[in-house]
């Protein structure tokens, strides 16, 4: 015949199991990193004539792209991933535009020969600089 588990041991076991489940849930459903570094906040432009009528703006909660004809597309930032790459940082912004998930990856170079610049990962020859008034 099995000996019953004393009530205090059962309560301790249930409390311990509950804490483990809570830790697991917090780990699985933790909020993604969305803190936008202050150095990235502002409006960015390029002198490349191909993109003369284009710019993008980063705020604490969104990223907006101004395209030809004054069209603006704004997405809500959901997550930011960072990877250090020598003297620059690769940022990947995951953002939502009208229910569609998008990603933008760019290198942030705080001390390049051209000053502080952003280069899109897929267009590294185009240099974007922040508007000093933003």
C-alpha positions in Angstrom: 0.0 0.0 0.0 1.3 3.4 -1.0 1.9 5.9 1.7 0.0 9.2 0.9 2.1 12.4 0.3 1.8 14.6 3.3 -0.2 17.8 2.7 2.7 20.2 3.2 4.9 18.3 0.7 2.0 18.3 -1.9 1.5 22.1 -1.3 5.2 22.7 -1.7 5.3 20.6 -4.9 2.3 22.4 -6.4 3.8 25.8 -5.5 7.1 24.8 -7.1 5.4 23.5 -10.2 3.3 26.7 -10.5 6.5 28.9 -10.3 8.2 26.8 -13.0 5.2 27.1 -15.3 5.1 30.9 -14.6 8.8 31.2 -15.4 8.4 29.2 -18.6 5.4 31.4 -19.7 7.4 34.6 -19.0 10.3 33.3 -21.0 8.1 32.2 -24.0 5.9 35.2 -24.1 8.3 38.0 -23.1 8.0 41.3 -24.9 10.3 41.6 -27.8 13.1 44.3 -27.7 11.6 47.5 -29.2 13.7 50.2 -27.6 14.9 52.5 -30.4 18.3 54.0 -29.7 18.1 57.8 -29.6 20.8 58.1 -32.3 18.5 56.5 -34.8 15.5 58.7 -34.1 14.9 61.4 -36.7 14.5 61.9 -40.4 17.1 60.4 -42.8 18.0 61.6 -46.3 20.5 60.8 -49.0 22.3 62.9 -51.6 22.0 60.0 -54.1 19.9 61.5 -57.0 18.1 58.2 -57.5 16.4 58.8 -54.1 16.1 62.6 -54.2 12.4 62.5 -53.5 12.7 59.9 -50.7 13.4 59.8 -47.0 12.6 57.8 -44.0 11.9 58.7 -40.4 12.4 56.6 -37.3 10.5 57.4 -34.0 10.2 55.5 -30.7 7.3 53.5 -32.1 7.3 53.7 -35.9 9.2 53.8 -39.1 7.9 55.9 -42.0 9.0 56.0 -45.7 8.4 58.9 -47.9 8.4 57.9 -51.5 8.0 59.7 -54.8 5.0 62.0 -55.1 4.9 62.6 -51.3 3.4 59.1 -50.6 4.1 58.0 -47.0 4.0 54.5 -45.6 4.2 54.1 -41.8 4.8 50.9 -39.9 4.6 50.1 -36.2 7.8 48.7 -34.8 7.3 45.3 -33.3 10.9 44.2 -32.6 14.5 45.3 -33.1 17.4 42.9 -33.5 21.0 44.1 -33.3 24.3 42.5 -34.2 27.6 44.3 -33.6 29.8 44.2 -36.7 33.1 45.9 -35.9 32.7 49.7 -35.7 29.1 49.5 -36.9 25.8 47.8 -35.8 23.4 45.8 -38.0 19.9 46.7 -37.0 16.9 44.7 -38.2 13.6 46.4 -37.6 10.5 44.2 -37.7 7.5 46.4 -38.3 3.8 46.1 -39.2 2.1 48.0 -42.0 -1.6 47.5 -42.2 -1.4 43.9 -40.8 1.6 42.9 -43.0 4.9 42.0 -41.4 8.0 43.8 -42.9 11.7 43.8 -42.1 14.3 46.5 -42.7 18.0 45.7 -42.1 20.6 48.5 -42.1 24.1 49.2 -40.8 24.5 52.1 -38.5 27.9 53.7 -38.6 28.5 56.3 -35.9 32.0 57.2 -37.0 32.4 56.7 -40.7 34.4 59.0 -43.0 31.1 60.7 -43.9 30.0 61.2 -40.2 27.1 59.2 -38.7 25.4 57.3 -41.5 23.0 54.5 -42.2 23.5 52.0 -45.1 20.7 49.6 -46.0 22.0 46.1 -46.0 20.9 45.5 -49.5 22.2 48.9 -50.8 25.4 49.6 -49.0 26.7 52.1 -51.5 23.9 54.5 -50.7 24.6 56.7 -47.7 21.8 58.1 -45.6 22.4 60.9 -43.1 20.2 62.3 -40.4 18.5 65.7 -40.8 20.2 67.8 -38.1 16.9 69.5 -37.3 15.2 66.2 -36.3 
